Amino acid sequence: MTFRLSLYRAVEGLGPLTTWDREHRERLGTRNDVKAALERVLPGLRWEESSRRLFASGPFDGEEHAYEITLSGEPDESLVDLDVYSRPPAIRAIMSGLGLNYCYAQESGELYFPFKAGDQWPGAAR
């Protein structure tokens, strides 16, 4: 089972985005900067562009289609997060490679902790 997650960097100790009274996410660089950083972390990315969004998918740990990534905005627009649909191993690689420390589940509004999870999210069928 995978989840649609928002990955970002912010000061430690914050709750989910929905509990904030102001923006705390740090800028990650332009969309092109984030794309280049992801390409260094995840070899074999396949990119598609539609409107103001870039979509990527690719292999990880022997799985051919292990994740889906969405970067929103213009190529030179500064991003504060990226959307990922994946299991914990690929999420950990992305977060480590880009220096991100928050993983927010958009559907439930909860924070997820991929570095405390195994290869599956808790409660996921094996």
N, C-alpha and C positions, 0 to 999 in steps of 0.2 A: 504494500500500500504506500502511496506517495501522497504528498500534500502540496498545495500551492503556497509557497512561502515567500516572504519579503525579507531579504538579507540586507543588513545595514550596519553602520558603525555609529556608536553613541557612547556617552559616558556610562560607566558601569552603574548598576543598581536601579535602573529605570524599570518600570513595569511596561505592559503592552502599550502600543501607540495610542490606543483609545483612552488611556488614563492620563495622557499628557495635557498640560494646559498651554504648551507652546512646542515648537519644532525643536527637536534635539539631535536629529540625524546629521552626521557630518557629510560634507561633500566628498564624493568618491573620485571626482574628476569628470571630464566630459564623457559623453556616450562613447566616443571613439577611444578615449583613454581606458575606460572600463572594458570595452571590447578587446583591446590589445592585452590588457592584464589577464582577462579570461583565456585568451588564446595561449598565453604562457603557462597557465595553470592546467588547462584541459586541452591537450593535443587532440586534433581530429574534429574540432567544432565544425558544424555545418550551419551556415548563416542564411537567413532569408530576411528581406526587408519589405515592410508593408506600411505605407503612410509614415507615421512618425515612430515606428517601432522596429526593432531588430529582434528576430527570433533565432535561437540557436538550439541545436540538439547535438548529441554525440555519445560516444562510447565511454564507459568507465568500468574498470574492474571486470572485464569480460562480457559485460552487457552492452549490446550494440546501441540501444536507445535508452540510456540510463538517466537522462535528465532533459528538461526543456528550460531554457532561460529566455526571459524577455527583458529587453532594455528599451525604455520609453523615452522619447524626446528626439530633438534634432541632433545631428552628429556633433555639433559644438556646444550643445546644452549640457550643463552640469547636472549630474545625477546624485541622488542621496540614497538610492536603494536599487536593487535588482530583484526581479521576480524569478523564482526557481520552482520547478515541479520535480521532486526527486526523493530518493531514499537518503538516509543519513550519511553513508560513505562519501557520495559526491558532494553533498552539502558541506561536510567537514573540509574537503579539499578546496572548495571555493572559498569558504570562510577563512581558512588558513592562508591561502594564496593571496587573498585581497585584504587581509587584516580586518575582517568583519567580526563583530561580536554579538550580534542579535539575529535571531531567526523567529520571525513573527508569522503565525498561521492566519492568513487573511480570512478564511471562512469562520473560524472559531473565535478569533480575536485573542488567542493565547500565544505566549512565548513557547517555543520549542527549544530543546537543548540537545543538538545533534552530537555533541562531544560526550554526553552521558548516555546516549542511545547506542544500541548495537548496530547491526546491519539493517534492522527494520525499526520503524517507529513503534513505540509501545502500543499494544493492542492490535497491531497489524497481523493479518493472517500470514503464515509462513509458507 
